[in-house]
Amino acid sequence: MVAGTAGFYLYASEMCHAQRDVWMVLPVAGAVTLRLSRLGKEPGKRFRSAVAEGALWGTAVWLKPHVVVVAAVMWLVTVRR
């Protein structure tokens, strides 16, 4: 696996080496998971989860600013709940 990865790395274009789109997936997935898990909780128990969600969205926006659109859609879909 190491030899295959090293071979791929040597022959990949420059654009493949530092793409942040893949890095953005983890904080977005975590924020969405926290948002959906918080929907059924009592209002007093949501604060820590909300802070963690905000930190994850902030990290994702720092990596790729266009994730603000995804965050806005997620908020609009779940705001009534």
N, C-alpha and C positions, 0 to 999 in steps of 0.2 A: 504494500500500500504506500509506503514511504517513497519507494522508487517511482511508482506511478504518479504520485502527487508531485514529486520533484520534476519528473519529465513534463508533466502538464504545465507546471509553473514556468519552466524555461521557454515553452513554445506558445504560451498564452499572450494575447495582446496586452498592451499597457492598460487598457480600460478595465480589464478583468481583475487586476491586482488590488485595487482599492475601491471597489464599489460598496457604497454604504447602504444600498437597498436591502441587502441580506441582513446586515447588522440591525436595521431598523425593525425587523420582524419580531424579535424577542421582546423589546419593551412594549410594542403595540399589542402583541398577544397577551402579555401580562396585564396591561391596562384594561383591555377588553374583558379578560377573565375576572379581574377585580370588580369591574363595573357590573357585570352580569351577576356575580355572586352577591353583590351588595344590594341588589334590588329587593330581596325578600327580608332583609334584616331590619331591626328596629332602628329608629333615627339616632338614638344615643350610641349605638355600636358601630356606626358607619364612619366615624371621623378618621381613624387610623387607616382604614381601607381607602378613604377618599384622598388622604395625603399621599399614600403609596401610589395610587392611580395617577395623581397629578405629577408626581416625580417621574413615573414611567412615561407619561405623555411628554413631559418636558425633555426627557432624554431622547425620545423618538424625534421630537421637533428639532433638537440640537443636531441630530444626525442628518435629518432630511426635513426641511421646513414645510414641504408640501403635505406632510402627514396631518397638518392642521385640518385639512378637508376631511380626512378620515375621522378625526376626533370630533369634528362638528357633526358629521352624519351620525356617528355613534351616539352623541349626546342627544340629537334630535329624535332618534329612534327610541331612546330609553327615557326621555325626560318625563313622560306622563306616568311612568311606573314609579 
